[in-house]
Amino acid sequence: FESSLELKAILNEFMDGVVFIDHYGTIEFINPSISKIFGYKRSELVGENISILMFEPNKSLHQNYIETYFKTNQKKMIGKSGKLFGLTRSNQEIPIYIAISELKIGDNIKFVALIKDISELENAKKQVESYAHKLEHQLNYSEFKYSKLFQDSIDAIIITDKDGNITQ
């Protein structure tokens, strides 16, 4: 990576996090977005195992994933993307979207992960679901009141549309 200053400059400008690890799972490079997402300084992560950023059960199983991959070529997440949970420096679980690719550089195999913090998206989703639940509850209550009005009425109630046609 030292010989490719242009590549580093480009990766440092990515809004999403970029992490390079070696075949042992050791972090070799992070861009500034990783520091923002996880709360670590670059110097605290480079040289550490990538599992430092993982939430259980992946944290405990990650080294086994790598070893299995090299023994069997069985890919768990390599070449794929999906939602996982990361672990910040303050031990906070955060939802992330991650895409992992394999890089073959000569005889060396490295991995690159693109990571996006989706906390805001997940919070917005929860708010929408909560609002939808409240609306559903209000609708059910309104239907109950409307139904009760008809059932309890001793007078005839006729509902018409704007043209005077009886609808109920």
Secondary structure, DSSP 8 states (H G I E B T S, - for coil): -TT-HHHHHHHHH-SSEEEEE-TTSBEEEE-HHHHHHH---HHHHTTSBGGGGB-TTHHHHHHHHHHHHHHH---SSBTEEEEEEEE-TT--EEEEEEEEEEEEETTEEEEEEEEEE-HHHHHHHHHHHHHHHHHHHHHHHHHHHHHHHHHH-SS----B-TTS-B--
